[in-house]
């Protein structure tokens, strides 16, 4: 094994290259812009609670309702895409494609159970 001076000079916790990077996490269920809007509403509710508690609670409830509605829509779309990926396949579909669909169902179901 050869000594790599560049690598030796890097901080211990720094990612060293593409081969050593971690795989990206699962795709978010809500788009970041929509998630940020909901979080902004929730923060507003939290910040105004001392002055107007009832209005703050109503705002928090609206943020919750918006989050759940968007989550239900996102899950329905995810289900539609997953189902379309395997249900319309010919009977001789490769087992690798079906295995991939099964992994996707497992991933999304496990994520739901962790909520």
Biopython code that builds the backbone (N, CA, C, O; Angstrom):
import numpy as np
from Bio.PDB.StructureBuilder import StructureBuilder

atoms = [
    (1, "UNK", "N", (0.843, -1.174, 0.000)),
    (1, "UNK", "CA", (0.000, 0.000, 0.000)),
    (1, "UNK", "C", (0.883, 1.230, 0.000)),
    (1, "UNK", "O", (1.827, 1.332, 0.784)),
    (2, "UNK", "N", (0.568, 2.172, -0.895)),
    (2, "UNK", "CA", (1.379, 3.376, -1.020)),
    (2, "UNK", "C", (0.838, 4.478, -0.120)),
    (2, "UNK", "O", (-0.355, 4.532, 0.177)),
    (3, "UNK", "N", (1.730, 5.341, 0.299)),
    (3, "UNK", "CA", (1.369, 6.490, 1.113)),
    (3, "UNK", "C", (0.741, 7.555, 0.224)),
    (3, "UNK", "O", (1.310, 7.907, -0.809)),
    (4, "UNK", "N", (-0.409, 8.068, 0.603)),
    (4, "UNK", "CA", (-1.105, 9.104, -0.154)),
    (4, "UNK", "C", (-1.039, 10.392, 0.657)),
    (4, "UNK", "O", (-1.790, 10.562, 1.617)),
    (5, "UNK", "N", (-0.149, 11.293, 0.277)),
    (5, "UNK", "CA", (0.083, 12.517, 1.039)),
    (5, "UNK", "C", (-1.159, 13.405, 1.062)),
    (5, "UNK", "O", (-1.490, 13.979, 2.099)),
    (6, "UNK", "N", (-1.839, 13.520, -0.058)),
    (6, "UNK", "CA", (-3.041, 14.357, -0.112)),
    (6, "UNK", "C", (-4.102, 13.832, 0.842)),
    (6, "UNK", "O", (-4.729, 14.598, 1.574)),
    (7, "UNK", "N", (-4.293, 12.538, 0.824)),
    (7, "UNK", "CA", (-5.293, 11.939, 1.698)),
    (7, "UNK", "C", (-4.893, 12.077, 3.159)),
    (7, "UNK", "O", (-5.749, 12.290, 4.018)),
    (8, "UNK", "N", (-3.626, 11.961, 3.444)),
    (8, "UNK", "CA", (-3.141, 12.063, 4.818)),
    (8, "UNK", "C", (-3.345, 13.464, 5.384)),
    (8, "UNK", "O", (-3.477, 13.621, 6.598)),
    (9, "UNK", "N", (-3.373, 14.479, 4.531)),
    (9, "UNK", "CA", (-3.520, 15.857, 4.994)),
    (9, "UNK", "C", (-4.978, 16.268, 5.177)),
    (9, "UNK", "O", (-5.244, 17.345, 5.710)),
    (10, "UNK", "N", (-5.913, 15.451, 4.756)),
    (10, "UNK", "CA", (-7.329, 15.784, 4.902)),
    (10, "UNK", "C", (-7.779, 15.523, 6.335)),
    (10, "UNK", "O", (-7.285, 14.606, 6.991)),
    (11, "UNK", "N", (-8.724, 16.339, 6.819)),
    (11, "UNK", "CA", (-9.270, 16.078, 8.151)),
    (11, "UNK", "C", (-9.916, 14.692, 8.201)),
    (11, "UNK", "O", (-10.400, 14.184, 7.190)),
    (12, "UNK", "N", (-9.917, 14.100, 9.372)),
    (12, "UNK", "CA", (-10.388, 12.720, 9.529)),
    (12, "UNK", "C", (-11.834, 12.521, 9.097)),
    (12, "UNK", "O", (-12.151, 11.480, 8.520)),
    (13, "UNK", "N", (-12.719, 13.473, 9.352)),
    (13, "UNK", "CA", (-14.124, 13.290, 9.033)),
    (13, "UNK", "C", (-14.518, 13.690, 7.628)),
    (13, "UNK", "O", (-15.683, 13.540, 7.259)),
    (14, "UNK", "N", (-13.598, 14.190, 6.835)),
    (14, "UNK", "CA", (-13.932, 14.683, 5.499)),
    (14, "UNK", "C", (-14.152, 13.540, 4.523)),
    (14, "UNK", "O", (-13.430, 12.543, 4.537)),
    (15, "UNK", "N", (-15.171, 13.701, 3.667)),
    (15, "UNK", "CA", (-15.408, 12.719, 2.611)),
    (15, "UNK", "C", (-14.269, 12.812, 1.631)),
    (15, "UNK", "O", (-13.856, 13.909, 1.255)),
    (16, "UNK", "N", (-13.759, 11.678, 1.214)),
    (16, "UNK", "CA", (-12.534, 11.677, 0.430)),
    (16, "UNK", "C", (-12.733, 11.510, -1.061)),
    (16, "UNK", "O", (-11.804, 11.781, -1.821)),
    (17, "UNK", "N", (-13.849, 11.096, -1.499)),
    (17, "UNK", "CA", (-14.037, 10.923, -2.932)),
    (17, "UNK", "C", (-15.363, 10.285, -3.244)),
    (17, "UNK", "O", (-16.066, 9.823, -2.346)),
    (18, "UNK", "N", (-15.716, 10.254, -4.539)),
    (18, "UNK", "CA", (-17.009, 9.695, -4.928)),
    (18, "UNK", "C", (-17.205, 8.249, -4.499)),
    (18, "UNK", "O", (-18.312, 7.857, -4.131)),
    (19, "UNK", "N", (-16.165, 7.468, -4.541)),
    (19, "UNK", "CA", (-16.297, 6.051, -4.186)),
    (19, "UNK", "C", (-16.612, 5.870, -2.708)),
    (19, "UNK", "O", (-17.213, 4.869, -2.316)),
    (20, "UNK", "N", (-16.208, 6.838, -1.887)),
    (20, "UNK", "CA", (-16.396, 6.702, -0.447)),
    (20, "UNK", "C", (-17.620, 7.457, 0.070)),
    (20, "UNK", "O", (-17.929, 7.378, 1.259)),
    (21, "UNK", "N", (-18.309, 8.174, -0.784)),
    (21, "UNK", "CA", (-19.494, 8.912, -0.353)),
    (21, "UNK", "C", (-20.629, 7.944, -0.068)),
    (21, "UNK", "O", (-20.733, 6.879, -0.676)),
    (22, "UNK", "N", (-21.473, 8.340, 0.867)),
    (22, "UNK", "CA", (-22.628, 7.517, 1.204)),
    (22, "UNK", "C", (-23.684, 7.651, 0.120)),
    (22, "UNK", "O", (-23.777, 8.671, -0.562)),
    (23, "UNK", "N", (-24.457, 6.620, -0.019)),
    (23, "UNK", "CA", (-25.559, 6.653, -0.977)),
    (23, "UNK", "C", (-26.589, 7.677, -0.505)),
    (23, "UNK", "O", (-26.796, 7.830, 0.699)),
    (24, "UNK", "N", (-27.233, 8.375, -1.428)),
    (24, "UNK", "CA", (-28.231, 9.357, -1.018)),
    (24, "UNK", "C", (-29.392, 8.678, -0.310)),
    (24, "UNK", "O", (-29.703, 7.514, -0.565)),
    (25, "UNK", "N", (-30.018, 9.419, 0.574)),
    (25, "UNK", "CA", (-31.152, 8.884, 1.302)),
    (25, "UNK", "C", (-32.379, 8.799, 0.417)),
    (25, "UNK", "O", (-32.337, 9.166, -0.757)),
    (26, "UNK", "N", (-33.467, 8.314, 0.982)),
    (26, "UNK", "CA", (-34.688, 8.201, 0.189)),
    (26, "UNK", "C", (-35.192, 9.575, -0.240)),
    (26, "UNK", "O", (-34.930, 10.588, 0.409)),
    (27, "UNK", "N", (-35.910, 9.577, -1.335)),
    (27, "UNK", "CA", (-36.474, 10.811, -1.866)),
    (27, "UNK", "C", (-37.497, 11.370, -0.876)),
    (27, "UNK", "O", (-38.305, 10.616, -0.334)),
    (28, "UNK", "N", (-37.470, 12.687, -0.633)),
    (28, "UNK", "CA", (-38.451, 13.252, 0.306)),
    (28, "UNK", "C", (-39.879, 13.067, -0.210)),
    (28, "UNK", "O", (-40.119, 13.088, -1.417)),
    (29, "UNK", "N", (-40.807, 12.888, 0.703)),
    (29, "UNK", "CA", (-42.196, 12.693, 0.310)),
    (29, "UNK", "C", (-42.829, 13.991, -0.186)),
    (29, "UNK", "O", (-43.676, 13.967, -1.079)),
    (30, "UNK", "N", (-42.424, 15.116, 0.388)),
    (30, "UNK", "CA", (-42.929, 16.413, -0.049)),
    (30, "UNK", "C", (-41.798, 17.198, -0.696)),
    (30, "UNK", "O", (-40.647, 17.096, -0.271)),
    (31, "UNK", "N", (-42.117, 17.976, -1.715)),
    (31, "UNK", "CA", (-41.079, 18.822, -2.314)),
    (31, "UNK", "C", (-40.557, 19.813, -1.271)),
    (31, "UNK", "O", (-41.329, 20.293, -0.441)),
    (32, "UNK", "N", (-39.273, 20.123, -1.301)),
    (32, "UNK", "CA", (-38.695, 21.028, -0.301)),
    (32, "UNK", "C", (-39.408, 22.377, -0.211)),
    (32, "UNK", "O", (-39.557, 22.910, 0.888)),
    (33, "UNK", "N", (-39.845, 22.935, -1.319)),
    (33, "UNK", "CA", (-40.516, 24.240, -1.263)),
    (33, "UNK", "C", (-41.833, 24.151, -0.504)),
    (33, "UNK", "O", (-42.164, 25.045, 0.275)),
    (34, "UNK", "N", (-42.580, 23.086, -0.725)),
    (34, "UNK", "CA", (-43.850, 22.913, -0.009)),
    (34, "UNK", "C", (-43.601, 22.654, 1.472)),
    (34, "UNK", "O", (-44.294, 23.202, 2.330)),
    (35, "UNK", "N", (-42.621, 21.827, 1.763)),
    (35, "UNK", "CA", (-42.275, 21.546, 3.160)),
    (35, "UNK", "C", (-41.861, 22.828, 3.873)),
    (35, "UNK", "O", (-42.250, 23.062, 5.017)),
    (36, "UNK", "N", (-41.065, 23.661, 3.188)),
    (36, "UNK", "CA", (-40.600, 24.911, 3.787)),
    (36, "UNK", "C", (-41.754, 25.868, 4.068)),
    (36, "UNK", "O", (-41.747, 26.558, 5.088)),
    (37, "UNK", "N", (-42.743, 25.919, 3.179)),
    (37, "UNK", "CA", (-43.912, 26.783, 3.396)),
    (37, "UNK", "C", (-44.673, 26.354, 4.653)),
    (37, "UNK", "O", (-45.091, 27.187, 5.457)),
    (38, "UNK", "N", (-44.841, 25.055, 4.804)),
    (38, "UNK", "CA", (-45.565, 24.546, 5.970)),
    (38, "UNK", "C", (-44.775, 24.832, 7.246)),
    (38, "UNK", "O", (-45.346, 25.239, 8.257)),
    (39, "UNK", "N", (-43.472, 24.619, 7.193)),
    (39, "UNK", "CA", (-42.641, 24.900, 8.367)),
    (39, "UNK", "C", (-42.662, 26.378, 8.729)),
    (39, "UNK", "O", (-42.634, 26.728, 9.909)),
    (40, "UNK", "N", (-42.710, 27.241, 7.735)),
    (40, "UNK", "CA", (-42.787, 28.681, 7.980)),
    (40, "UNK", "C", (-44.090, 29.030, 8.698)),
    (40, "UNK", "O", (-44.095, 29.834, 9.631)),
    (41, "UNK", "N", (-45.187, 28.427, 8.263)),
    (41, "UNK", "CA", (-46.474, 28.653, 8.940)),
    (41, "UNK", "C", (-46.421, 28.172, 10.387)),
    (41, "UNK", "O", (-46.925, 28.838, 11.291)),
    (42, "UNK", "N", (-45.812, 27.018, 10.594)),
    (42, "UNK", "CA", (-45.719, 26.476, 11.943)),
    (42, "UNK", "C", (-44.847, 27.361, 12.832)),
    (42, "UNK", "O", (-45.196, 27.622, 13.984)),
    (43, "UNK", "N", (-43.714, 27.822, 12.299)),
    (43, "UNK", "CA", (-42.848, 28.730, 13.072)),
    (43, "UNK", "C", (-43.582, 30.018, 13.426)),
    (43, "UNK", "O", (-43.450, 30.536, 14.535)),
    (44, "UNK", "N", (-44.356, 30.529, 12.469)),
    (44, "UNK", "CA", (-45.132, 31.742, 12.730)),
    (44, "UNK", "C", (-46.098, 31.500, 13.888)),
    (44, "UNK", "O", (-46.234, 32.343, 14.774)),
    (45, "UNK", "N", (-46.759, 30.359, 13.880)),
    (45, "UNK", "CA", (-47.680, 30.021, 14.962)),
    (45, "UNK", "C", (-46.947, 29.954, 16.298)),
    (45, "UNK", "O", (-47.439, 30.465, 17.304)),
    (46, "UNK", "N", (-45.792, 29.336, 16.310)),
    (46, "UNK", "CA", (-45.024, 29.218, 17.554)),
    (46, "UNK", "C", (-44.560, 30.582, 18.054)),
    (46, "UNK", "O", (-44.575, 30.848, 19.255)),
    (47, "UNK", "N", (-44.151, 31.439, 17.130)),
    (47, "UNK", "CA", (-43.631, 32.757, 17.509)),
    (47, "UNK", "C", (-44.719, 33.722, 17.961)),
    (47, "UNK", "O", (-44.421, 34.679, 18.675)),
    (48, "UNK", "N", (-45.954, 33.503, 17.573)),
    (48, "UNK", "CA", (-47.037, 34.422, 17.948)),
    (48, "UNK", "C", (-47.894, 33.896, 19.094)),
    (48, "UNK", "O", (-48.861, 34.547, 19.492)),
    (49, "UNK", "N", (-47.556, 32.741, 19.620)),
    (49, "UNK", "CA", (-48.375, 32.128, 20.665)),
    (49, "UNK", "C", (-48.509, 33.012, 21.903)),
    (49, "UNK", "O", (-49.601, 33.123, 22.461)),
    (50, "UNK", "N", (-47.430, 33.636, 22.336)),
    (50, "UNK", "CA", (-47.472, 34.440, 23.562)),
    (50, "UNK", "C", (-48.451, 35.608, 23.435)),
    (50, "UNK", "O", (-49.134, 35.950, 24.400)),
    (51, "UNK", "N", (-48.524, 36.213, 22.266)),
    (51, "UNK", "CA", (-49.400, 37.369, 22.065)),
    (51, "UNK", "C", (-50.832, 36.972, 21.716)),
    (51, "UNK", "O", (-51.785, 37.591, 22.190)),
    (52, "UNK", "N", (-50.980, 35.957, 20.902)),
    (52, "UNK", "CA", (-52.314, 35.541, 20.435)),
    (52, "UNK", "C", (-52.394, 34.010, 20.414)),
    (52, "UNK", "O", (-52.307, 33.393, 19.352)),
    (53, "UNK", "N", (-52.558, 33.410, 21.582)),
    (53, "UNK", "CA", (-52.512, 31.947, 21.660)),
    (53, "UNK", "C", (-53.560, 31.238, 20.799)),
    (53, "UNK", "O", (-53.244, 30.254, 20.130)),
    (54, "UNK", "N", (-54.789, 31.721, 20.807)),
    (54, "UNK", "CA", (-55.833, 31.039, 20.035)),
    (54, "UNK", "C", (-55.541, 31.111, 18.538)),
    (54, "UNK", "O", (-55.681, 30.111, 17.834)),
    (55, "UNK", "N", (-55.137, 32.279, 18.045)),
    (55, "UNK", "CA", (-54.809, 32.424, 16.627)),
    (55, "UNK", "C", (-53.596, 31.572, 16.261)),
    (55, "UNK", "O", (-53.526, 31.006, 15.169)),
    (56, "UNK", "N", (-52.644, 31.489, 17.187)),
    (56, "UNK", "CA", (-51.455, 30.670, 16.941)),
    (56, "UNK", "C", (-51.836, 29.196, 16.806)),
    (56, "UNK", "O", (-51.321, 28.486, 15.943)),
    (57, "UNK", "N", (-52.745, 28.750, 17.669)),
    (57, "UNK", "CA", (-53.197, 27.359, 17.583)),
    (57, "UNK", "C", (-53.966, 27.102, 16.290)),
    (57, "UNK", "O", (-53.831, 26.037, 15.688)),
    (58, "UNK", "N", (-54.762, 28.064, 15.868)),
    (58, "UNK", "CA", (-55.479, 27.904, 14.600)),
    (58, "UNK", "C", (-54.499, 27.831, 13.429)),
    (58, "UNK", "O", (-54.688, 27.046, 12.500)),
    (59, "UNK", "N", (-53.457, 28.652, 13.481)),
    (59, "UNK", "CA", (-52.437, 28.623, 12.425)),
    (59, "UNK", "C", (-51.681, 27.291, 12.435)),
    (59, "UNK", "O", (-51.389, 26.732, 11.378)),
    (60, "UNK", "N", (-51.368, 26.789, 13.626)),
    (60, "UNK", "CA", (-50.686, 25.494, 13.736)),
    (60, "UNK", "C", (-51.578, 24.377, 13.197)),
    (60, "UNK", "O", (-51.096, 23.456, 12.537)),
    (61, "UNK", "N", (-52.867, 24.462, 13.478)),
    (61, "UNK", "CA", (-53.799, 23.458, 12.961)),
    (61, "UNK", "C", (-53.860, 23.505, 11.435)),
    (61, "UNK", "O", (-53.908, 22.462, 10.784)),
    (62, "UNK", "N", (-53.859, 24.702, 10.866)),
    (62, "UNK", "CA", (-53.866, 24.840, 9.406)),
    (62, "UNK", "C", (-52.586, 24.264, 8.796)),
    (62, "UNK", "O", (-52.629, 23.623, 7.746)),
    (63, "UNK", "N", (-51.462, 24.492, 9.449)),
    (63, "UNK", "CA", (-50.195, 23.933, 8.965)),
    (63, "UNK", "C", (-50.248, 22.406, 9.000)),
    (63, "UNK", "O", (-49.805, 21.739, 8.065)),
    (64, "UNK", "N", (-50.792, 21.868, 10.080)),
    (64, "UNK", "CA", (-50.938, 20.412, 10.200)),
    (64, "UNK", "C", (-51.855, 19.863, 9.110)),
    (64, "UNK", "O", (-51.535, 18.869, 8.459)),
    (65, "UNK", "N", (-52.997, 20.522, 8.920)),
    (65, "UNK", "CA", (-53.943, 20.073, 7.893)),
    (65, "UNK", "C", (-53.319, 20.116, 6.506)),
    (65, "UNK", "O", (-53.512, 19.204, 5.702)),
    (66, "UNK", "N", (-52.571, 21.177, 6.229)),
    (66, "UNK", "CA", (-51.912, 21.293, 4.926)),
    (66, "UNK", "C", (-50.865, 20.192, 4.746)),
    (66, "UNK", "O", (-50.757, 19.595, 3.675)),
    (67, "UNK", "N", (-50.101, 19.934, 5.800)),
    (67, "UNK", "CA", (-49.071, 18.891, 5.728)),
    (67, "UNK", "C", (-49.694, 17.519, 5.485)),
    (67, "UNK", "O", (-49.213, 16.755, 4.649)),
    (68, "UNK", "N", (-50.762, 17.209, 6.214)),
    (68, "UNK", "CA", (-51.375, 15.893, 6.034)),
    (68, "UNK", "C", (-52.022, 15.759, 4.655)),
    (68, "UNK", "O", (-51.939, 14.700, 4.034)),
    (69, "UNK", "N", (-52.661, 16.821, 4.174)),
    (69, "UNK", "CA", (-53.281, 16.761, 2.844)),
    (69, "UNK", "C", (-52.223, 16.554, 1.761)),
    (69, "UNK", "O", (-52.405, 15.744, 0.851)),
    (70, "UNK", "N", (-51.128, 17.286, 1.865)),
    (70, "UNK", "CA", (-50.070, 17.128, 0.865)),
    (70, "UNK", "C", (-49.413, 15.759, 0.963)),
    (70, "UNK", "O", (-49.035, 15.174, -0.052)),
    (71, "UNK", "N", (-49.278, 15.252, 2.171)),
    (71, "UNK", "CA", (-48.699, 13.924, 2.353)),
    (71, "UNK", "C", (-49.601, 12.847, 1.746)),
    (71, "UNK", "O", (-49.115, 11.932, 1.080)),
    (72, "UNK", "N", (-50.899, 12.951, 1.973)),
    (72, "UNK", "CA", (-51.842, 11.989, 1.387)),
    (72, "UNK", "C", (-51.760, 12.039, -0.134)),
    (72, "UNK", "O", (-51.734, 10.999, -0.791)),
    (73, "UNK", "N", (-51.720, 13.249, -0.696)),
    (73, "UNK", "CA", (-51.613, 13.381, -2.157)),
    (73, "UNK", "C", (-50.309, 12.785, -2.677)),
    (73, "UNK", "O", (-50.294, 12.090, -3.693)),
    (74, "UNK", "N", (-49.213, 13.065, -1.969)),
    (74, "UNK", "CA", (-47.906, 12.552, -2.397)),
    (74, "UNK", "C", (-47.863, 11.030, -2.327)),
    (74, "UNK", "O", (-47.301, 10.382, -3.211)),
    (75, "UNK", "N", (-48.452, 10.458, -1.283)),
    (75, "UNK", "CA", (-48.473, 8.998, -1.149)),
    (75, "UNK", "C", (-49.355, 8.355, -2.217)),
    (75, "UNK", "O", (-49.024, 7.287, -2.733)),
    (76, "UNK", "N", (-50.461, 8.991, -2.546)),
    (76, "UNK", "CA", (-51.327, 8.456, -3.602)),
    (76, "UNK", "C", (-50.601, 8.473, -4.943)),
    (76, "UNK", "O", (-50.702, 7.522, -5.718)),
    (77, "UNK", "N", (-49.875, 9.544, -5.217)),
    (77, "UNK", "CA", (-49.116, 9.622, -6.470)),
    (77, "UNK", "C", (-47.996, 8.585, -6.491)),
    (77, "UNK", "O", (-47.755, 7.947, -7.516)),
    (78, "UNK", "N", (-47.314, 8.417, -5.359)),
    (78, "UNK", "CA", (-46.249, 7.416, -5.266)),
    (78, "UNK", "C", (-46.815, 6.029, -5.515)),
    (78, "UNK", "O", (-46.207, 5.227, -6.224)),
    (79, "UNK", "N", (-47.977, 5.742, -4.937)),
    (79, "UNK", "CA", (-48.625, 4.438, -5.130)),
    (79, "UNK", "C", (-48.986, 4.234, -6.598)),
    (79, "UNK", "O", (-48.775, 3.153, -7.148)),
    (80, "UNK", "N", (-49.529, 5.271, -7.230)),
    (80, "UNK", "CA", (-49.908, 5.173, -8.635)),
    (80, "UNK", "C", (-48.691, 4.856, -9.501)),
    (80, "UNK", "O", (-48.755, 4.004, -10.387)),
    (81, "UNK", "N", (-47.582, 5.551, -9.239)),
    (81, "UNK", "CA", (-46.366, 5.318, -10.019)),
    (81, "UNK", "C", (-45.792, 3.926, -9.776)),
    (81, "UNK", "O", (-45.354, 3.256, -10.711)),
    (82, "UNK", "N", (-45.798, 3.497, -8.523)),
    (82, "UNK", "CA", (-45.294, 2.155, -8.210)),
    (82, "UNK", "C", (-46.132, 1.087, -8.909)),
    (82, "UNK", "O", (-45.597, 0.169, -9.529)),
    (83, "UNK", "N", (-47.425, 1.220, -8.801)),
    (83, "UNK", "CA", (-48.318, 0.225, -9.400)),
    (83, "UNK", "C", (-48.169, 0.203, -10.919)),
    (83, "UNK", "O", (-48.135, -0.870, -11.522)),
    (84, "UNK", "N", (-48.081, 1.368, -11.537)),
    (84, "UNK", "CA", (-47.936, 1.432, -13.000)),
    (84, "UNK", "C", (-46.636, 0.782, -13.448)),
    (84, "UNK", "O", (-46.542, 0.273, -14.566)),
    (85, "UNK", "N", (-45.629, 0.800, -12.573)),
    (85, "UNK", "CA", (-44.339, 0.230, -12.920)),
    (85, "UNK", "C", (-44.320, -1.283, -13.017)),
    (85, "UNK", "O", (-43.449, -1.840, -13.685)),
    (86, "UNK", "N", (-45.249, -1.958, -12.376)),
    (86, "UNK", "CA", (-45.230, -3.424, -12.433)),
    (86, "UNK", "C", (-46.541, -4.030, -12.906)),
    (86, "UNK", "O", (-46.535, -5.109, -13.499)),
    (87, "UNK", "N", (-47.666, -3.365, -12.659)),
    (87, "UNK", "CA", (-48.948, -3.985, -12.965)),
    (87, "UNK", "C", (-49.180, -4.138, -14.468)),
    (87, "UNK", "O", (-49.793, -5.115, -14.900)),
    (88, "UNK", "N", (-48.705, -3.199, -15.257)),
    (88, "UNK", "CA", (-48.930, -3.252, -16.699)),
    (88, "UNK", "C", (-47.846, -4.030, -17.442)),
    (88, "UNK", "O", (-47.809, -4.026, -18.672)),
    (89, "UNK", "N", (-46.977, -4.687, -16.708)),
    (89, "UNK", "CA", (-45.900, -5.459, -17.325)),
    (89, "UNK", "C", (-46.435, -6.783, -17.867)),
    (89, "UNK", "O", (-47.424, -7.326, -17.375)),
    (90, "UNK", "N", (-45.765, -7.273, -18.870)),
    (90, "UNK", "CA", (-46.122, -8.575, -19.442)),
    (90, "UNK", "C", (-45.855, -9.675, -18.415)),
    (90, "UNK", "O", (-45.025, -9.499, -17.524)),
    (91, "UNK", "N", (-46.551, -10.807, -18.534)),
    (91, "UNK", "CA", (-46.359, -11.906, -17.584)),
    (91, "UNK", "C", (-44.905, -12.379, -17.486)),
    (91, "UNK", "O", (-44.506, -12.892, -16.441)),
    (92, "UNK", "N", (-44.117, -12.224, -18.528)),
    (92, "UNK", "CA", (-42.729, -12.676, -18.508)),
    (92, "UNK", "C", (-41.754, -11.619, -18.016)),
    (92, "UNK", "O", (-40.564, -11.691, -18.325)),
    (93, "UNK", "N", (-42.231, -10.640, -17.259)),
    (93, "UNK", "CA", (-41.377, -9.562, -16.774)),
    (93, "UNK", "C", (-40.225, -10.130, -15.960)),
    (93, "UNK", "O", (-40.390, -11.059, -15.170)),
    (94, "UNK", "N", (-39.066, -9.549, -16.174)),
    (94, "UNK", "CA", (-37.869, -9.988, -15.450)),
    (94, "UNK", "C", (-38.081, -9.867, -13.944)),
    (94, "UNK", "O", (-38.662, -8.896, -13.459)),
    (95, "UNK", "N", (-37.607, -10.853, -13.230)),
    (95, "UNK", "CA", (-37.773, -10.829, -11.776)),
    (95, "UNK", "C", (-36.993, -9.682, -11.147)),
    (95, "UNK", "O", (-37.355, -9.224, -10.063)),
    (96, "UNK", "N", (-35.926, -9.203, -11.798)),
    (96, "UNK", "CA", (-35.182, -8.062, -11.256)),
    (96, "UNK", "C", (-36.049, -6.809, -11.220)),
    (96, "UNK", "O", (-35.980, -6.038, -10.262)),
    (97, "UNK", "N", (-36.856, -6.600, -12.242)),
    (97, "UNK", "CA", (-37.748, -5.444, -12.270)),
    (97, "UNK", "C", (-38.807, -5.557, -11.178)),
    (97, "UNK", "O", (-39.134, -4.573, -10.514)),
    (98, "UNK", "N", (-39.335, -6.752, -10.998)),
    (98, "UNK", "CA", (-40.329, -6.971, -9.953)),
    (98, "UNK", "C", (-39.697, -6.839, -8.571)),
    (98, "UNK", "O", (-40.321, -6.315, -7.648)),
    (99, "UNK", "N", (-38.475, -7.307, -8.428)),
    (99, "UNK", "CA", (-37.756, -7.189, -7.159)),
    (99, "UNK", "C", (-37.537, -5.715, -6.815)),
    (99, "UNK", "O", (-37.665, -5.311, -5.659)),
    (100, "UNK", "N", (-37.209, -4.927, -7.825)),
    (100, "UNK", "CA", (-37.015, -3.487, -7.618)),
    (100, "UNK", "C", (-38.317, -2.838, -7.125)),
    (100, "UNK", "O", (-38.293, -2.008, -6.216)),
    (101, "UNK", "N", (-39.436, -3.215, -7.722)),
    (101, "UNK", "CA", (-40.733, -2.685, -7.288)),
    (101, "UNK", "C", (-41.026, -3.094, -5.846)),
    (101, "UNK", "O", (-41.532, -2.292, -5.061)),
    (102, "UNK", "N", (-40.710, -4.330, -5.502)),
    (102, "UNK", "CA", (-40.925, -4.803, -4.136)),
    (102, "UNK", "C", (-40.074, -4.010, -3.147)),
    (102, "UNK", "O", (-40.544, -3.657, -2.066)),
    (103, "UNK", "N", (-38.822, -3.730, -3.514)),
    (103, "UNK", "CA", (-37.953, -2.922, -2.644)),
    (103, "UNK", "C", (-38.540, -1.529, -2.434)),
    (103, "UNK", "O", (-38.479, -0.982, -1.333)),
    (104, "UNK", "N", (-39.108, -0.960, -3.492)),
    (104, "UNK", "CA", (-39.710, 0.368, -3.364)),
    (104, "UNK", "C", (-40.913, 0.333, -2.426)),
    (104, "UNK", "O", (-41.082, 1.233, -1.603)),
    (105, "UNK", "N", (-41.748, -0.694, -2.542)),
    (105, "UNK", "CA", (-42.878, -0.839, -1.618)),
    (105, "UNK", "C", (-42.379, -1.000, -0.181)),
    (105, "UNK", "O", (-42.927, -0.396, 0.740)),
    (106, "UNK", "N", (-41.356, -1.803, 0.004)),
    (106, "UNK", "CA", (-40.804, -2.013, 1.347)),
    (106, "UNK", "C", (-40.296, -0.701, 1.922)),
    (106, "UNK", "O", (-40.580, -0.373, 3.074)),
    (107, "UNK", "N", (-39.541, 0.055, 1.122)),
    (107, "UNK", "CA", (-38.971, 1.318, 1.598)),
    (107, "UNK", "C", (-40.049, 2.300, 2.031)),
    (107, "UNK", "O", (-39.974, 2.862, 3.124)),
    (108, "UNK", "N", (-41.044, 2.509, 1.189)),
    (108, "UNK", "CA", (-42.071, 3.496, 1.518)),
    (108, "UNK", "C", (-42.922, 3.035, 2.699)),
    (108, "UNK", "O", (-43.321, 3.855, 3.526)),
    (109, "UNK", "N", (-43.203, 1.739, 2.789)),
    (109, "UNK", "CA", (-43.986, 1.223, 3.912)),
    (109, "UNK", "C", (-43.215, 1.365, 5.217)),
    (109, "UNK", "O", (-43.793, 1.747, 6.235)),
    (110, "UNK", "N", (-41.919, 1.066, 5.204)),
    (110, "UNK", "CA", (-41.109, 1.223, 6.412)),
    (110, "UNK", "C", (-41.034, 2.686, 6.832)),
    (110, "UNK", "O", (-41.090, 2.998, 8.021)),
    (111, "UNK", "N", (-40.911, 3.574, 5.865)),
    (111, "UNK", "CA", (-40.890, 5.002, 6.196)),
    (111, "UNK", "C", (-42.198, 5.431, 6.840)),
    (111, "UNK", "O", (-42.194, 6.212, 7.791)),
    (112, "UNK", "N", (-43.313, 4.929, 6.332)),
    (112, "UNK", "CA", (-44.615, 5.269, 6.912)),
    (112, "UNK", "C", (-44.737, 4.755, 8.344)),
    (112, "UNK", "O", (-45.274, 5.441, 9.214)),
    (113, "UNK", "N", (-44.244, 3.562, 8.577)),
    (113, "UNK", "CA", (-44.341, 2.982, 9.913)),
    (113, "UNK", "C", (-43.441, 3.679, 10.926)),
    (113, "UNK", "O", (-43.630, 3.517, 12.131)),
    (114, "UNK", "N", (-42.473, 4.446, 10.457)),
    (114, "UNK", "CA", (-41.580, 5.174, 11.357)),
    (114, "UNK", "C", (-42.096, 6.570, 11.694)),
    (114, "UNK", "O", (-41.487, 7.276, 12.498)),
    (115, "UNK", "N", (-43.202, 6.970, 11.093)),
    (115, "UNK", "CA", (-43.767, 8.296, 11.391)),
    (115, "UNK", "C", (-44.296, 8.348, 12.794)),
    (115, "UNK", "O", (-44.809, 9.382, 13.223)),
]
sb = StructureBuilder()
sb.init_structure("model")
sb.init_model(0)
sb.init_chain("A")
sb.init_seg("    ")
for serial, (resi, resn, name, xyz) in enumerate(atoms, 1):
    if name == "N":
        sb.init_residue(resn, " ", resi, " ")
    sb.init_atom(name, np.array(xyz, "f"), 0.0, 1.0, " ", f" {name:<3s}", serial, name[0])
structure = sb.get_structure()
